[in-house]
Amino acid sequence: LQPIYWSRDDVAQWLRWAEKEFSLRPIESNTFEMNGKALLLLTKEDFRYRSPHS
């Protein structure tokens, strides 16, 4: 399934995967309560703002 079609649950699952895959600090999933289309619209700066410690 392409990310543009992801649900909020899919995005949350991807965040958990990314934490493990890249040894990231835990990401607050409530800062990413969005579907895949919204996730794809985030800039690098948007992502860092939402998860500054990761």
mmCIF entry with sequence, helices, sheets and N, C-alpha, C, O atoms, coordinates in Angstrom:
data_MODEL
# 
_entry.id   MODEL 
# 
_entity.id                         1 
_entity.type                       polymer 
_entity.pdbx_number_of_molecules   1 
# 
_entity_poly.entity_id                      1 
_entity_poly.type                           'polypeptide(L)' 
_entity_poly.nstd_linkage                   no 
_entity_poly.nstd_monomer                   no 
_entity_poly.pdbx_seq_one_letter_code       LQPIYWSRDDVAQWLRWAEKEFSLRPIESNTFEMNGKALLLLTKEDFRYRSPHS 
_entity_poly.pdbx_seq_one_letter_code_can   LQPIYWSRDDVAQWLRWAEKEFSLRPIESNTFEMNGKALLLLTKEDFRYRSPHS 
_entity_poly.pdbx_strand_id                 A 
# 
loop_
_entity_poly_seq.entity_id 
_entity_poly_seq.num 
_entity_poly_seq.mon_id 
_entity_poly_seq.hetero 
1 1  LEU n 
1 2  GLN n 
1 3  PRO n 
1 4  ILE n 
1 5  TYR n 
1 6  TRP n 
1 7  SER n 
1 8  ARG n 
1 9  ASP n 
1 10 ASP n 
1 11 VAL n 
1 12 ALA n 
1 13 GLN n 
1 14 TRP n 
1 15 LEU n 
1 16 ARG n 
1 17 TRP n 
1 18 ALA n 
1 19 GLU n 
1 20 LYS n 
1 21 GLU n 
1 22 PHE n 
1 23 SER n 
1 24 LEU n 
1 25 ARG n 
1 26 PRO n 
1 27 ILE n 
1 28 GLU n 
1 29 SER n 
1 30 ASN n 
1 31 THR n 
1 32 PHE n 
1 33 GLU n 
1 34 MET n 
1 35 ASN n 
1 36 GLY n 
1 37 LYS n 
1 38 ALA n 
1 39 LEU n 
1 40 LEU n 
1 41 LEU n 
1 42 LEU n 
1 43 THR n 
1 44 LYS n 
1 45 GLU n 
1 46 ASP n 
1 47 PHE n 
1 48 ARG n 
1 49 TYR n 
1 50 ARG n 
1 51 SER n 
1 52 PRO n 
1 53 HIS n 
1 54 SER n 
# 
_struct_asym.id          A 
_struct_asym.entity_id   1 
# 
loop_
_struct_conf.conf_type_id 
_struct_conf.id 
_struct_conf.pdbx_PDB_helix_id 
_struct_conf.beg_label_comp_id 
_struct_conf.beg_label_asym_id 
_struct_conf.beg_label_seq_id 
_struct_conf.pdbx_beg_PDB_ins_code 
_struct_conf.end_label_comp_id 
_struct_conf.end_label_asym_id 
_struct_conf.end_label_seq_id 
_struct_conf.pdbx_end_PDB_ins_code 
_struct_conf.beg_auth_comp_id 
_struct_conf.beg_auth_asym_id 
_struct_conf.beg_auth_seq_id 
_struct_conf.end_auth_comp_id 
_struct_conf.end_auth_asym_id 
_struct_conf.end_auth_seq_id 
_struct_conf.pdbx_PDB_helix_class 
_struct_conf.details 
_struct_conf.pdbx_PDB_helix_length 
HELX_P HELX_P1 AA1 PRO A 3  ? TYR A 5  ? PRO A 3  TYR A 5  5 ? 3  
HELX_P HELX_P2 AA2 ARG A 8  ? GLU A 21 ? ARG A 8  GLU A 21 1 ? 14 
HELX_P HELX_P3 AA3 SER A 29 ? PHE A 32 ? SER A 29 PHE A 32 5 ? 4  
HELX_P HELX_P4 AA4 GLY A 36 ? LEU A 41 ? GLY A 36 LEU A 41 1 ? 6  
HELX_P HELX_P5 AA5 LYS A 44 ? ARG A 50 ? LYS A 44 ARG A 50 1 ? 7  
# 
_struct_conf_type.id          HELX_P 
_struct_conf_type.criteria    ? 
_struct_conf_type.reference   ? 
# 
loop_
_atom_site.group_PDB 
_atom_site.id 
_atom_site.type_symbol 
_atom_site.label_atom_id 
_atom_site.label_alt_id 
_atom_site.label_comp_id 
_atom_site.label_asym_id 
_atom_site.label_entity_id 
_atom_site.label_seq_id 
_atom_site.pdbx_PDB_ins_code 
_atom_site.Cartn_x 
_atom_site.Cartn_y 
_atom_site.Cartn_z 
_atom_site.occupancy 
_atom_site.B_iso_or_equiv 
_atom_site.pdbx_formal_charge 
_atom_site.auth_seq_id 
_atom_site.auth_comp_id 
_atom_site.auth_asym_id 
_atom_site.auth_atom_id 
_atom_site.pdbx_PDB_model_num 
ATOM 1   N N  . LEU A 1 1  ? 0.851  -1.188 0.000  1.00 0.00 ? 1  LEU A N  1 
ATOM 2   C CA . LEU A 1 1  ? 0.000  0.000  0.000  1.00 0.00 ? 1  LEU A CA 1 
ATOM 3   C C  . LEU A 1 1  ? 0.890  1.243  0.000  1.00 0.00 ? 1  LEU A C  1 
ATOM 4   O O  . LEU A 1 1  ? 1.784  1.377  0.836  1.00 0.00 ? 1  LEU A O  1 
ATOM 5   N N  . GLN A 1 2  ? 0.645  2.121  -0.919 1.00 0.00 ? 2  GLN A N  1 
ATOM 6   C CA . GLN A 1 2  ? 1.446  3.334  -1.016 1.00 0.00 ? 2  GLN A CA 1 
ATOM 7   C C  . GLN A 1 2  ? 1.120  4.281  0.140  1.00 0.00 ? 2  GLN A C  1 
ATOM 8   O O  . GLN A 1 2  ? -0.034 4.366  0.562  1.00 0.00 ? 2  GLN A O  1 
ATOM 9   N N  . PRO A 1 3  ? 2.131  4.995  0.656  1.00 0.00 ? 3  PRO A N  1 
ATOM 10  C CA . PRO A 1 3  ? 1.917  5.877  1.810  1.00 0.00 ? 3  PRO A CA 1 
ATOM 11  C C  . PRO A 1 3  ? 0.797  6.902  1.630  1.00 0.00 ? 3  PRO A C  1 
ATOM 12  O O  . PRO A 1 3  ? 0.171  7.296  2.614  1.00 0.00 ? 3  PRO A O  1 
ATOM 13  N N  . ILE A 1 4  ? 0.536  7.333  0.425  1.00 0.00 ? 4  ILE A N  1 
ATOM 14  C CA . ILE A 1 4  ? -0.525 8.325  0.219  1.00 0.00 ? 4  ILE A CA 1 
ATOM 15  C C  . ILE A 1 4  ? -1.894 7.780  0.650  1.00 0.00 ? 4  ILE A C  1 
ATOM 16  O O  . ILE A 1 4  ? -2.802 8.559  0.938  1.00 0.00 ? 4  ILE A O  1 
ATOM 17  N N  . TYR A 1 5  ? -2.046 6.468  0.697  1.00 0.00 ? 5  TYR A N  1 
ATOM 18  C CA . TYR A 1 5  ? -3.310 5.829  1.071  1.00 0.00 ? 5  TYR A CA 1 
ATOM 19  C C  . TYR A 1 5  ? -3.329 5.348  2.522  1.00 0.00 ? 5  TYR A C  1 
ATOM 20  O O  . TYR A 1 5  ? -4.311 4.743  2.954  1.00 0.00 ? 5  TYR A O  1 
ATOM 21  N N  . TRP A 1 6  ? -2.265 5.605  3.279  1.00 0.00 ? 6  TRP A N  1 
ATOM 22  C CA . TRP A 1 6  ? -2.195 5.145  4.662  1.00 0.00 ? 6  TRP A CA 1 
ATOM 23  C C  . TRP A 1 6  ? -3.236 5.829  5.539  1.00 0.00 ? 6  TRP A C  1 
ATOM 24  O O  . TRP A 1 6  ? -3.578 6.996  5.346  1.00 0.00 ? 6  TRP A O  1 
ATOM 25  N N  . SER A 1 7  ? -3.724 5.068  6.501  1.00 0.00 ? 7  SER A N  1 
ATOM 26  C CA . SER A 1 7  ? -4.614 5.598  7.535  1.00 0.00 ? 7  SER A CA 1 
ATOM 27  C C  . SER A 1 7  ? -3.746 6.138  8.680  1.00 0.00 ? 7  SER A C  1 
ATOM 28  O O  . SER A 1 7  ? -2.520 6.036  8.645  1.00 0.00 ? 7  SER A O  1 
ATOM 29  N N  . ARG A 1 8  ? -4.394 6.704  9.676  1.00 0.00 ? 8  ARG A N  1 
ATOM 30  C CA . ARG A 1 8  ? -3.650 7.162  10.863 1.00 0.00 ? 8  ARG A CA 1 
ATOM 31  C C  . ARG A 1 8  ? -2.940 5.989  11.532 1.00 0.00 ? 8  ARG A C  1 
ATOM 32  O O  . ARG A 1 8  ? -1.810 6.124  12.002 1.00 0.00 ? 8  ARG A O  1 
ATOM 33  N N  . ASP A 1 9  ? -3.603 4.849  11.571 1.00 0.00 ? 9  ASP A N  1 
ATOM 34  C CA . ASP A 1 9  ? -2.987 3.664  12.176 1.00 0.00 ? 9  ASP A CA 1 
ATOM 35  C C  . ASP A 1 9  ? -1.760 3.217  11.394 1.00 0.00 ? 9  ASP A C  1 
ATOM 36  O O  . ASP A 1 9  ? -0.760 2.808  11.985 1.00 0.00 ? 9  ASP A O  1 
ATOM 37  N N  . ASP A 1 10 ? -1.831 3.292  10.082 1.00 0.00 ? 10 ASP A N  1 
ATOM 38  C CA . ASP A 1 10 ? -0.680 2.931  9.254  1.00 0.00 ? 10 ASP A CA 1 
ATOM 39  C C  . ASP A 1 10 ? 0.504  3.856  9.534  1.00 0.00 ? 10 ASP A C  1 
ATOM 40  O O  . ASP A 1 10 ? 1.645  3.405  9.629  1.00 0.00 ? 10 ASP A O  1 
ATOM 41  N N  . VAL A 1 11 ? 0.223  5.151  9.664  1.00 0.00 ? 11 VAL A N  1 
ATOM 42  C CA . VAL A 1 11 ? 1.284  6.119  9.967  1.00 0.00 ? 11 VAL A CA 1 
ATOM 43  C C  . VAL A 1 11 ? 1.906  5.794  11.320 1.00 0.00 ? 11 VAL A C  1 
ATOM 44  O O  . VAL A 1 11 ? 3.130  5.808  11.452 1.00 0.00 ? 11 VAL A O  1 
ATOM 45  N N  . ALA A 1 12 ? 1.088  5.502  12.321 1.00 0.00 ? 12 ALA A N  1 
ATOM 46  C CA . ALA A 1 12 ? 1.599  5.157  13.648 1.00 0.00 ? 12 ALA A CA 1 
ATOM 47  C C  . ALA A 1 12 ? 2.465  3.902  13.582 1.00 0.00 ? 12 ALA A C  1 
ATOM 48  O O  . ALA A 1 12 ? 3.511  3.836  14.227 1.00 0.00 ? 12 ALA A O  1 
ATOM 49  N N  . GLN A 1 13 ? 2.042  2.920  12.816 1.00 0.00 ? 13 GLN A N  1 
ATOM 50  C CA . GLN A 1 13 ? 2.816  1.690  12.663 1.00 0.00 ? 13 GLN A CA 1 
ATOM 51  C C  . GLN A 1 13 ? 4.155  1.983  11.984 1.00 0.00 ? 13 GLN A C  1 
ATOM 52  O O  . GLN A 1 13 ? 5.183  1.436  12.383 1.00 0.00 ? 13 GLN A O  1 
ATOM 53  N N  . TRP A 1 14 ? 4.150  2.829  10.975 1.00 0.00 ? 14 TRP A N  1 
ATOM 54  C CA . TRP A 1 14 ? 5.382  3.198  10.284 1.00 0.00 ? 14 TRP A CA 1 
ATOM 55  C C  . TRP A 1 14 ? 6.344  3.926  11.229 1.00 0.00 ? 14 TRP A C  1 
ATOM 56  O O  . TRP A 1 14 ? 7.553  3.701  11.182 1.00 0.00 ? 14 TRP A O  1 
ATOM 57  N N  . LEU A 1 15 ? 5.803  4.800  12.087 1.00 0.00 ? 15 LEU A N  1 
ATOM 58  C CA . LEU A 1 15 ? 6.649  5.504  13.051 1.00 0.00 ? 15 LEU A CA 1 
ATOM 59  C C  . LEU A 1 15 ? 7.329  4.523  13.992 1.00 0.00 ? 15 LEU A C  1 
ATOM 60  O O  . LEU A 1 15 ? 8.516  4.667  14.285 1.00 0.00 ? 15 LEU A O  1 
ATOM 61  N N  . ARG A 1 16 ? 6.583  3.517  14.475 1.00 0.00 ? 16 ARG A N  1 
ATOM 62  C CA . ARG A 1 16 ? 7.177  2.506  15.364 1.00 0.00 ? 16 ARG A CA 1 
ATOM 63  C C  . ARG A 1 16 ? 8.272  1.733  14.619 1.00 0.00 ? 16 ARG A C  1 
ATOM 64  O O  . ARG A 1 16 ? 9.328  1.447  15.183 1.00 0.00 ? 16 ARG A O  1 
ATOM 65  N N  . TRP A 1 17 ? 8.015  1.401  13.357 1.00 0.00 ? 17 TRP A N  1 
ATOM 66  C CA . TRP A 1 17 ? 9.017  0.698  12.544 1.00 0.00 ? 17 TRP A CA 1 
ATOM 67  C C  . TRP A 1 17 ? 10.272 1.558  12.396 1.00 0.00 ? 17 TRP A C  1 
ATOM 68  O O  . TRP A 1 17 ? 11.386 1.062  12.564 1.00 0.00 ? 17 TRP A O  1 
ATOM 69  N N  . ALA A 1 18 ? 10.100 2.840  12.082 1.00 0.00 ? 18 ALA A N  1 
ATOM 70  C CA . ALA A 1 18 ? 11.244 3.746  11.876 1.00 0.00 ? 18 ALA A CA 1 
ATOM 71  C C  . ALA A 1 18 ? 12.066 3.892  13.152 1.00 0.00 ? 18 ALA A C  1 
ATOM 72  O O  . ALA A 1 18 ? 13.293 3.975  13.091 1.00 0.00 ? 18 ALA A O  1 
ATOM 73  N N  . GLU A 1 19 ? 11.404 3.924  14.302 1.00 0.00 ? 19 GLU A N  1 
ATOM 74  C CA . GLU A 1 19 ? 12.126 4.003  15.578 1.00 0.00 ? 19 GLU A CA 1 
ATOM 75  C C  . GLU A 1 19 ? 13.087 2.833  15.717 1.00 0.00 ? 19 GLU A C  1 
ATOM 76  O O  . GLU A 1 19 ? 14.252 3.010  16.074 1.00 0.00 ? 19 GLU A O  1 
ATOM 77  N N  . LYS A 1 20 ? 12.589 1.641  15.433 1.00 0.00 ? 20 LYS A N  1 
ATOM 78  C CA . LYS A 1 20 ? 13.411 0.437  15.573 1.00 0.00 ? 20 LYS A CA 1 
ATOM 79  C C  . LYS A 1 20 ? 14.469 0.340  14.479 1.00 0.00 ? 20 LYS A C  1 
ATOM 80  O O  . LYS A 1 20 ? 15.628 0.031  14.756 1.00 0.00 ? 20 LYS A O  1 
ATOM 81  N N  . GLU A 1 21 ? 14.075 0.601  13.258 1.00 0.00 ? 21 GLU A N  1 
ATOM 82  C CA . GLU A 1 21 ? 14.975 0.461  12.110 1.00 0.00 ? 21 GLU A CA 1 
ATOM 83  C C  . GLU A 1 21 ? 16.160 1.418  12.188 1.00 0.00 ? 21 GLU A C  1 
ATOM 84  O O  . GLU A 1 21 ? 17.276 1.058  11.814 1.00 0.00 ? 21 GLU A O  1 
ATOM 85  N N  . PHE A 1 22 ? 15.921 2.634  12.672 1.00 0.00 ? 22 PHE A N  1 
ATOM 86  C CA . PHE A 1 22 ? 16.956 3.663  12.681 1.00 0.00 ? 22 PHE A CA 1 
ATOM 87  C C  . PHE A 1 22 ? 17.418 4.037  14.085 1.00 0.00 ? 22 PHE A C  1 
ATOM 88  O O  . PHE A 1 22 ? 18.092 5.051  14.270 1.00 0.00 ? 22 PHE A O  1 
ATOM 89  N N  . SER A 1 23 ? 17.055 3.213  15.082 1.00 0.00 ? 23 SER A N  1 
ATOM 90  C CA . SER A 1 23 ? 17.447 3.436  16.481 1.00 0.00 ? 23 SER A CA 1 
ATOM 91  C C  . SER A 1 23 ? 17.120 4.859  16.943 1.00 0.00 ? 23 SER A C  1 
ATOM 92  O O  . SER A 1 23 ? 17.950 5.537  17.547 1.00 0.00 ? 23 SER A O  1 
ATOM 93  N N  . LEU A 1 24 ? 15.905 5.289  16.647 1.00 0.00 ? 24 LEU A N  1 
ATOM 94  C CA . LEU A 1 24 ? 15.462 6.626  17.039 1.00 0.00 ? 24 LEU A CA 1 
ATOM 95  C C  . LEU A 1 24 ? 14.920 6.605  18.457 1.00 0.00 ? 24 LEU A C  1 
ATOM 96  O O  . LEU A 1 24 ? 14.459 5.575  18.948 1.00 0.00 ? 24 LEU A O  1 
ATOM 97  N N  . ARG A 1 25 ? 14.982 7.735  19.095 1.00 0.00 ? 25 ARG A N  1 
ATOM 98  C CA . ARG A 1 25 ? 14.309 7.868  20.382 1.00 0.00 ? 25 ARG A CA 1 
ATOM 99  C C  . ARG A 1 25 ? 12.807 7.776  20.123 1.00 0.00 ? 25 ARG A C  1 
ATOM 100 O O  . ARG A 1 25 ? 12.347 8.074  19.020 1.00 0.00 ? 25 ARG A O  1 
ATOM 101 N N  . PRO A 1 26 ? 12.045 7.366  21.131 1.00 0.00 ? 26 PRO A N  1 
ATOM 102 C CA . PRO A 1 26 ? 10.597 7.237  20.922 1.00 0.00 ? 26 PRO A CA 1 
ATOM 103 C C  . PRO A 1 26 ? 9.972  8.528  20.395 1.00 0.00 ? 26 PRO A C  1 
ATOM 104 O O  . PRO A 1 26 ? 10.259 9.625  20.873 1.00 0.00 ? 26 PRO A O  1 
ATOM 105 N N  . ILE A 1 27 ? 9.119  8.359  19.407 1.00 0.00 ? 27 ILE A N  1 
ATOM 106 C CA . ILE A 1 27 ? 8.425  9.478  18.783 1.00 0.00 ? 27 ILE A CA 1 
ATOM 107 C C  . ILE A 1 27 ? 7.024  9.552  19.368 1.00 0.00 ? 27 ILE A C  1 
ATOM 108 O O  . ILE A 1 27 ? 6.315  8.547  19.414 1.00 0.00 ? 27 ILE A O  1 
ATOM 109 N N  . GLU A 1 28 ? 6.624  10.725 19.809 1.00 0.00 ? 28 GLU A N  1 
ATOM 110 C CA . GLU A 1 28 ? 5.278  10.910 20.351 1.00 0.00 ? 28 GLU A CA 1 
ATOM 111 C C  . GLU A 1 28 ? 4.276  10.785 19.208 1.00 0.00 ? 28 GLU A C  1 
ATOM 112 O O  . GLU A 1 28 ? 4.180  11.668 18.356 1.00 0.00 ? 28 GLU A O  1 
ATOM 113 N N  . SER A 1 29 ? 3.541  9.694  19.196 1.00 0.00 ? 29 SER A N  1 
ATOM 114 C CA . SER A 1 29 ? 2.633  9.454  18.074 1.00 0.00 ? 29 SER A CA 1 
ATOM 115 C C  . SER A 1 29 ? 1.507  10.479 17.997 1.00 0.00 ? 29 SER A C  1 
ATOM 116 O O  . SER A 1 29 ? 0.941  10.693 16.925 1.00 0.00 ? 29 SER A O  1 
ATOM 117 N N  . ASN A 1 30 ? 1.172  11.118 19.123 1.00 0.00 ? 30 ASN A N  1 
ATOM 118 C CA . ASN A 1 30 ? 0.096  12.114 19.067 1.00 0.00 ? 30 ASN A CA 1 
ATOM 119 C C  . ASN A 1 30 ? 0.500  13.352 18.268 1.00 0.00 ? 30 ASN A C  1 
ATOM 120 O O  . ASN A 1 30 ? -0.365 14.128 17.861 1.00 0.00 ? 30 ASN A O  1 
ATOM 121 N N  . THR A 1 31 ? 1.788  13.545 18.038 1.00 0.00 ? 31 THR A N  1 
ATOM 122 C CA . THR A 1 31 ? 2.222  14.676 17.210 1.00 0.00 ? 31 THR A CA 1 
ATOM 123 C C  . THR A 1 31 ? 2.142  14.340 15.723 1.00 0.00 ? 31 THR A C  1 
ATOM 124 O O  . THR A 1 31 ? 2.356  15.199 14.868 1.00 0.00 ? 31 THR A O  1 
ATOM 125 N N  . PHE A 1 32 ? 1.831  13.081 15.430 1.00 0.00 ? 32 PHE A N  1 
ATOM 126 C CA . PHE A 1 32 ? 1.701  12.636 14.043 1.00 0.00 ? 32 PHE A CA 1 
ATOM 127 C C  . PHE A 1 32 ? 0.338  12.002 13.791 1.00 0.00 ? 32 PHE A C  1 
ATOM 128 O O  . PHE A 1 32 ? 0.231  11.051 13.016 1.00 0.00 ? 32 PHE A O  1 
ATOM 129 N N  . GLU A 1 33 ? -0.699 12.516 14.434 1.00 0.00 ? 33 GLU A N  1 
ATOM 130 C CA . GLU A 1 33 ? -2.048 11.995 14.209 1.00 0.00 ? 33 GLU A CA 1 
ATOM 131 C C  . GLU A 1 33 ? -2.546 12.508 12.864 1.00 0.00 ? 33 GLU A C  1 
ATOM 132 O O  . GLU A 1 33 ? -3.259 13.508 12.781 1.00 0.00 ? 33 GLU A O  1 
ATOM 133 N N  . MET A 1 34 ? -2.152 11.798 11.822 1.00 0.00 ? 34 MET A N  1 
ATOM 134 C CA . MET A 1 34 ? -2.484 12.210 10.455 1.00 0.00 ? 34 MET A CA 1 
ATOM 135 C C  . MET A 1 34 ? -2.469 10.990 9.560  1.00 0.00 ? 34 MET A C  1 
ATOM 136 O O  . MET A 1 34 ? -1.912 9.950  9.911  1.00 0.00 ? 34 MET A O  1 
ATOM 137 N N  . ASN A 1 35 ? -3.078 11.131 8.416  1.00 0.00 ? 35 ASN A N  1 
ATOM 138 C CA . ASN A 1 35 ? -3.047 10.041 7.446  1.00 0.00 ? 35 ASN A CA 1 
ATOM 139 C C  . ASN A 1 35 ? -1.785 10.158 6.590  1.00 0.00 ? 35 ASN A C  1 
ATOM 140 O O  . ASN A 1 35 ? -0.991 11.084 6.762  1.00 0.00 ? 35 ASN A O  1 
ATOM 141 N N  . GLY A 1 36 ? -1.615 9.231  5.690  1.00 0.00 ? 36 GLY A N  1 
ATOM 142 C CA . GLY A 1 36 ? -0.417 9.205  4.863  1.00 0.00 ? 36 GLY A CA 1 
ATOM 143 C C  . GLY A 1 36 ? -0.267 10.408 3.958  1.00 0.00 ? 36 GLY A C  1 
ATOM 144 O O  . GLY A 1 36 ? 0.844  10.892 3.745  1.00 0.00 ? 36 GLY A O  1 
ATOM 145 N N  . LYS A 1 37 ? -1.372 10.897 3.425  1.00 0.00 ? 37 LYS A N  1 
ATOM 146 C CA . LYS A 1 37 ? -1.301 12.064 2.544  1.00 0.00 ? 37 LYS A CA 1 
ATOM 147 C C  . LYS A 1 37 ? -0.737 13.263 3.297  1.00 0.00 ? 37 LYS A C  1 
ATOM 148 O O  . LYS A 1 37 ? 0.115  13.983 2.777  1.00 0.00 ? 37 LYS A O  1 
ATOM 149 N N  . ALA A 1 38 ? -1.211 13.476 4.521  1.00 0.00 ? 38 ALA A N  1 
ATOM 150 C CA . ALA A 1 38 ? -0.712 14.585 5.342  1.00 0.00 ? 38 ALA A CA 1 
ATOM 151 C C  . ALA A 1 38 ? 0.759  14.371 5.706  1.00 0.00 ? 38 ALA A C  1 
ATOM 152 O O  . ALA A 1 38 ? 1.541  15.322 5.720  1.00 0.00 ? 38 ALA A O  1 
ATOM 153 N N  . LEU A 1 39 ? 1.132  13.131 5.998  1.00 0.00 ? 39 LEU A N  1 
ATOM 154 C CA . LEU A 1 39 ? 2.530  12.828 6.315  1.00 0.00 ? 39 LEU A CA 1 
ATOM 155 C C  . LEU A 1 39 ? 3.439  13.187 5.144  1.00 0.00 ? 39 LEU A C  1 
ATOM 156 O O  . LEU A 1 39 ? 4.513  13.755 5.339  1.00 0.00 ? 39 LEU A O  1 
ATOM 157 N N  . LEU A 1 40 ? 3.013  12.858 3.947  1.00 0.00 ? 40 LEU A N  1 
ATOM 158 C CA . LEU A 1 40 ? 3.823  13.147 2.764  1.00 0.00 ? 40 LEU A CA 1 
ATOM 159 C C  . LEU A 1 40 ? 3.975  14.645 2.505  1.00 0.00 ? 40 LEU A C  1 
ATOM 160 O O  . LEU A 1 40 ? 4.925  15.065 1.844  1.00 0.00 ? 40 LEU A O  1 
ATOM 161 N N  . LEU A 1 41 ? 3.061  15.440 3.011  1.00 0.00 ? 41 LEU A N  1 
ATOM 162 C CA . LEU A 1 41 ? 3.139  16.888 2.821  1.00 0.00 ? 41 LEU A CA 1 
ATOM 163 C C  . LEU A 1 41 ? 4.081  17.574 3.811  1.00 0.00 ? 41 LEU A C  1 
ATOM 164 O O  . LEU A 1 41 ? 4.406  18.750 3.648  1.00 0.00 ? 41 LEU A O  1 
ATOM 165 N N  . LEU A 1 42 ? 4.523  16.837 4.842  1.00 0.00 ? 42 LEU A N  1 
ATOM 166 C CA . LEU A 1 42 ? 5.435  17.424 5.819  1.00 0.00 ? 42 LEU A CA 1 
ATOM 167 C C  . LEU A 1 42 ? 6.803  17.672 5.192  1.00 0.00 ? 42 LEU A C  1 
ATOM 168 O O  . LEU A 1 42 ? 7.305  16.863 4.413  1.00 0.00 ? 42 LEU A O  1 
ATOM 169 N N  . THR A 1 43 ? 7.388  18.799 5.548  1.00 0.00 ? 43 THR A N  1 
ATOM 170 C CA . THR A 1 43 ? 8.769  19.060 5.146  1.00 0.00 ? 43 THR A CA 1 
ATOM 171 C C  . THR A 1 43 ? 9.692  18.440 6.194  1.00 0.00 ? 43 THR A C  1 
ATOM 172 O O  . THR A 1 43 ? 9.236  17.994 7.246  1.00 0.00 ? 43 THR A O  1 
ATOM 173 N N  . LYS A 1 44 ? 10.964 18.418 5.904  1.00 0.00 ? 44 LYS A N  1 
ATOM 174 C CA . LYS A 1 44 ? 11.953 17.922 6.866  1.00 0.00 ? 44 LYS A CA 1 
ATOM 175 C C  . LYS A 1 44 ? 11.871 18.746 8.156  1.00 0.00 ? 44 LYS A C  1 
ATOM 176 O O  . LYS A 1 44 ? 11.957 18.200 9.256  1.00 0.00 ? 44 LYS A O  1 
ATOM 177 N N  . GLU A 1 45 ? 11.709 20.042 8.012  1.00 0.00 ? 45 GLU A N  1 
ATOM 178 C CA . GLU A 1 45 ? 11.602 20.925 9.175  1.00 0.00 ? 45 GLU A CA 1 
ATOM 179 C C  . GLU A 1 45 ? 10.337 20.634 9.977  1.00 0.00 ? 45 GLU A C  1 
ATOM 180 O O  . GLU A 1 45 ? 10.365 20.656 11.208 1.00 0.00 ? 45 GLU A O  1 
ATOM 181 N N  . ASP A 1 46 ? 9.226  20.362 9.288  1.00 0.00 ? 46 ASP A N  1 
ATOM 182 C CA . ASP A 1 46 ? 7.977  19.995 9.969  1.00 0.00 ? 46 ASP A CA 1 
ATOM 183 C C  . ASP A 1 46 ? 8.180  18.732 10.803 1.00 0.00 ? 46 ASP A C  1 
ATOM 184 O O  . ASP A 1 46 ? 7.742  18.652 11.951 1.00 0.00 ? 46 ASP A O  1 
ATOM 185 N N  . PHE A 1 47 ? 8.848  17.749 10.207 1.00 0.00 ? 47 PHE A N  1 
ATOM 186 C CA . PHE A 1 47 ? 9.071  16.482 10.899 1.00 0.00 ? 47 PHE A CA 1 
ATOM 187 C C  . PHE A 1 47 ? 9.937  16.704 12.133 1.00 0.00 ? 47 PHE A C  1 
ATOM 188 O O  . PHE A 1 47 ? 9.635  16.183 13.207 1.00 0.00 ? 47 PHE A O  1 
ATOM 189 N N  . ARG A 1 48 ? 11.000 17.466 11.985 1.00 0.00 ? 48 ARG A N  1 
ATOM 190 C CA . ARG A 1 48 ? 11.895 17.741 13.119 1.00 0.00 ? 48 ARG A CA 1 
ATOM 191 C C  . ARG A 1 48 ? 11.185 18.525 14.216 1.00 0.00 ? 48 ARG A C  1 
ATOM 192 O O  . ARG A 1 48 ? 11.422 18.283 15.399 1.00 0.00 ? 48 ARG A O  1 
ATOM 193 N N  . TYR A 1 49 ? 10.325 19.455 13.840 1.00 0.00 ? 49 TYR A N  1 
ATOM 194 C CA . TYR A 1 49 ? 9.573  20.234 14.819 1.00 0.00 ? 49 TYR A CA 1 
ATOM 195 C C  . TYR A 1 49 ? 8.666  19.318 15.642 1.00 0.00 ? 49 TYR A C  1 
ATOM 196 O O  . TYR A 1 49 ? 8.536  19.488 16.854 1.00 0.00 ? 49 TYR A O  1 
ATOM 197 N N  . ARG A 1 50 ? 8.049  18.359 14.983 1.00 0.00 ? 50 ARG A N  1 
ATOM 198 C CA . ARG A 1 50 ? 7.136  17.440 15.659 1.00 0.00 ? 50 ARG A CA 1 
ATOM 199 C C  . ARG A 1 50 ? 7.872  16.397 16.494 1.00 0.00 ? 50 ARG A C  1 
ATOM 200 O O  . ARG A 1 50 ? 7.301  15.831 17.427 1.00 0.00 ? 50 ARG A O  1 
ATOM 201 N N  . SER A 1 51 ? 9.122  16.144 16.167 1.00 0.00 ? 51 SER A N  1 
ATOM 202 C CA . SER A 1 51 ? 9.897  15.136 16.884 1.00 0.00 ? 51 SER A CA 1 
ATOM 203 C C  . SER A 1 51 ? 11.341 15.603 17.058 1.00 0.00 ? 51 SER A C  1 
ATOM 204 O O  . SER A 1 51 ? 12.251 15.032 16.457 1.00 0.00 ? 51 SER A O  1 
ATOM 205 N N  . PRO A 1 52 ? 11.558 16.625 17.867 1.00 0.00 ? 52 PRO A N  1 
ATOM 206 C CA . PRO A 1 52 ? 12.885 17.231 17.972 1.00 0.00 ? 52 PRO A CA 1 
ATOM 207 C C  . PRO A 1 52 ? 13.969 16.328 18.555 1.00 0.00 ? 52 PRO A C  1 
ATOM 208 O O  . PRO A 1 52 ? 15.152 16.556 18.303 1.00 0.00 ? 52 PRO A O  1 
ATOM 209 N N  . HIS A 1 53 ? 13.597 15.318 19.321 1.00 0.00 ? 53 HIS A N  1 
ATOM 210 C CA . HIS A 1 53 ? 14.602 14.470 19.965 1.00 0.00 ? 53 HIS A CA 1 
ATOM 211 C C  . HIS A 1 53 ? 14.937 13.220 19.166 1.00 0.00 ? 53 HIS A C  1 
ATOM 212 O O  . HIS A 1 53 ? 15.788 12.428 19.570 1.00 0.00 ? 53 HIS A O  1 
ATOM 213 N N  . SER A 1 54 ? 14.282 13.048 18.057 1.00 0.00 ? 54 SER A N  1 
ATOM 214 C CA . SER A 1 54 ? 14.543 11.873 17.228 1.00 0.00 ? 54 SER A CA 1 
ATOM 215 C C  . SER A 1 54 ? 15.365 12.279 16.042 1.00 0.00 ? 54 SER A C  1 
ATOM 216 O O  . SER A 1 54 ? 15.702 11.439 15.208 1.00 0.00 ? 54 SER A O  1 
# 
